[in-house]
Amino acid sequence: MNNKVYYFEMPDPKGKEMQNKVETIFGNNLDQNDDQSIFFVDTDPIEANNIFYTLWSTNKVEKIVNEFKILGINFSQKDITEDVLNGTQFNDVSFSKIFSVKENKILLDLFLKK
């Protein structure tokens, strides 16, 4: 299996310089297919957290995570593939909400078939 399901959470980058660095990391490491495989959770704007799920390769995630660490960007990341495959991740309200959207469900179903 090339791709896995990952959960990411990171605070909004503070300052224009840090925002530019985060944008550069994503810009340098993602292509159009990757952009279609990132799913953002709507969060409370007061919390200012970016929470998203991805269907990316382990290599891609490791590279992005490494660059975040080098820049000192705080984040959490977890491989949730097993939880998705055994069905327990669907108990998570935000996950279920995101993947109930038709376009997202199609991509997840394709992933699950592989």
N, C-alpha and C positions, 0 to 999 in steps of 0.2 A: 504494500500500500504506500503510494507516494505521499499523499496528503493525510493530514490529521486535523482534528477539530481542536482549536485552541481558544482559551478565554484570556483576554487581556483587560487589565484595569490600570489606568495611570491618571494622575492629576493633570489638569490642563497645564501646559508648560508656562512658566512665568517669564514674562518679558519677551520682546520681539526677537531677540537673539536666540533664545532657547526655542521659540516657536519655529524660527527658520531652520534650526538644526534638526528638529523633529521632522519637519516637512522634507528636508534634504534626505534624511535617513529613509523615509518612506519612498520618496521620489527616486532614489538611487537603487532601491531594492525591489520595487513592485512594478509589474507590467499590467496591461489591461485586464488580463485574466485574474490577476491577484486582486485588482480593484473590485471585480465582480464577486470576489470571495471573502469580502470583509463586511461584517454586519454590525452596525452600531446600535447600542441600546440607548433609548431616550432616557436621560437621567434628569434629576432635579438640577436646574442651573445653579443653585446655591452650592451643591456639592462639588460642582466643576470637575467631575471625573469623566474621563473617556473610557467607556466600557464597550468592548466589542468582541465578537467571535470571528474566527477566521477558519478557512478551509485551505491551509497552506502546507507546503512541504516542511519537514523538520529542518532541512538545511536553511531554508529561507527564514524560518522563525529564529533559529540559532544565530544567524547573521544579524538580524535586526535586534535581537536581545543583546547581543554582544556590543553593538554600536550604542544602544541605550545605556548600557553599563559604563562604557568608556566615557560617555558624556555626563554620567551621574544622574540620569533621569530615573526617578522613582517609578516603579511599576510592579505589578504582579502579573504572572503569566502561568497558565496551567494547561497541560494536555488533557482534554476531557473526552478524547476519542472513545475510550472504553465505556464511559458513562453514557455517551450517545448510543453506542452500539448495543448496550444492554438495556437501554430505555430509561434509565434513572434520571438522565439529564432533562428529560421532558417534564419532570416535576418542577423544574425551575421556571418560574413565571416569565421572566424576561426572555429566556431561551425559547420557550414555547410561543411567546408572542411574536418574536422575530421570525421564527420559522413556520408560522402559520400564514405569513404573507406568501402569496402564490409563487412569485419569482424566487424567493428564498427557499421555499419548500421544494421546488423543482431542483435547485442546486444541491440541497441536502439529500434529496432522494437519489440523485445521481451519485453522490459521494457514497451513500449507504449501499448502493448496488455494487460498487467497486469493491 
